[in-house]
Structures are given as structure tokens and as C-alpha cells.
Amino acid sequence: ASWQIVHQLHSVLLAAHRELPPERIRAVHDQALHRVQAIVDRGRRSGVFRDDLPERWLVTTVFSLMHAAAEDTAAGRLDAGDAPRVISATLLAALTAPGTAVPTPAP
């Protein structure tokens, strides 16, 4: 659902990047950032998510993917109906611990 929020607010986000300082944009992202950070931390502690890369990098990967999905959907390069499956498959491949089979996303 996060990518849909970014997609719906795409124009607002573009304007914000032009008009607001980076610190202000980061502050707006902080709540979502903390939620993703907690999920990544929990996944790493349980051995489900990879721990061979910096935790902060994994969080950045999640955020970047949400923005990329919103941008590609807005540009018509990604079908909105297929986006959840594509995002899930990409995140599973990026976050799954090395040596573990990458789960198949739910349909």
C-alpha cells in the first residue's frame, strides 16, 4: 500500500522536492522510515532478512522501490494492478537472507 500513497501524492512530492529543504522532506518520511526500520530490524534478528548488508541500506532499498513503483506507474511503464506483485517479488529477492530460497509472492 505504501507505493500507492507515493503514487497518489506523486505531484505533491515533486513539488515538495522543488520547494522544501531536504531536512523537511526527511521529517515527513520519518514515521514511515521508523516503521520500515522496525520491520527490517525484526527480520534480521529472526534470520529471515539478510544481515550481510547494512540495515540502513535495506531500508533505503525499500523506500527507493516504493518511489520507483510510483514513478513507473505514473509514467505508464508499470501496470497499477501488477505493481503489488512486482514490488513484493523485488523486495523478497532483495531482503531474503543469503542461502535461503526466495519465497514466491502471494498472487
C-alpha positions in Angstrom: 0.0 0.0 0.0 2.9 2.4 0.6 3.7 2.6 -3.1 0.1 3.6 -3.8 0.4 6.5 -1.3 3.5 7.7 -3.1 1.8 7.3 -6.4 -1.3 9.2 -5.4 0.9 12.0 -4.0 3.4 12.0 -6.8 2.7 15.5 -8.0 2.8 16.8 -4.4 6.1 15.0 -3.8 7.7 16.5 -6.9 6.6 20.0 -5.9 7.9 19.4 -2.3 11.3 18.4 -3.7 11.5 21.7 -5.6 10.3 23.9 -2.8 11.3 22.3 0.5 14.7 21.7 2.0 15.8 18.1 2.2 15.5 18.1 6.0 11.8 18.9 5.8 11.1 16.2 3.3 13.0 13.7 5.5 11.0 14.7 8.6 7.8 13.9 6.7 9.2 10.5 5.9 10.3 9.8 9.4 7.2 7.9 10.6 7.2 5.6 7.6 11.0 5.3 8.0 10.7 4.1 11.6 8.1 1.5 10.6 10.2 0.1 7.8 13.3 0.2 10.1 11.5 -1.8 12.7 10.4 -4.4 10.2 13.9 -4.8 8.7 15.4 -5.0 12.2 12.9 -7.7 13.3 13.5 -9.6 10.0 17.3 -9.5 10.5 17.1 -10.6 14.2 14.9 -13.6 13.2 17.2 -14.6 10.4 14.7 -14.1 7.7 16.2 -10.9 6.2 19.8 -10.6 5.1 22.4 -9.3 7.6 25.3 -9.1 5.2 24.4 -5.6 4.1 23.9 -2.5 6.2 20.5 -2.3 7.7 20.2 1.3 6.6 20.8 0.2 3.0 17.9 -2.3 3.2 15.6 0.5 4.5 16.8 2.8 1.6 16.1 -0.1 -0.8 12.5 -0.4 0.4 11.9 3.4 0.1 13.6 3.6 -3.3 11.5 0.8 -4.6 8.2 2.4 -3.4 9.2 5.6 -5.2 10.3 3.8 -8.4 7.0 1.9 -8.5 5.0 5.1 -8.1 7.0 6.8 -10.8 6.8 3.9 -13.3 3.0 3.6 -12.6 2.5 7.3 -13.2 4.6 7.1 -16.5 2.6 4.0 -17.7 5.6 1.7 -17.5 4.2 -0.4 -14.7 0.5 -1.5 -14.6 -1.0 -0.5 -11.2 -2.7 -3.9 -11.0 0.6 -5.7 -11.3 2.6 -3.4 -9.1 1.9 -5.2 -5.8 3.2 -8.5 -7.2 6.3 -6.8 -8.8 7.1 -4.9 -5.6 6.7 -8.0 -3.5 8.9 -10.1 -5.7 11.6 -7.5 -5.9 11.6 -6.9 -2.1 11.6 -10.6 -1.3 14.6 -11.0 -3.6 16.4 -8.0 -2.1 15.8 -8.8 1.6 15.9 -12.6 1.8 18.9 -13.9 3.7 21.6 -15.3 1.6 21.5 -19.1 1.2 17.7 -19.0 1.7 15.3 -19.7 -1.1 13.5 -16.6 -2.1 9.8 -17.0 -1.4 7.3 -16.6 -4.2 5.0 -13.6 -3.6 1.3 -14.3 -3.0 -0.8 -13.8 -6.1 
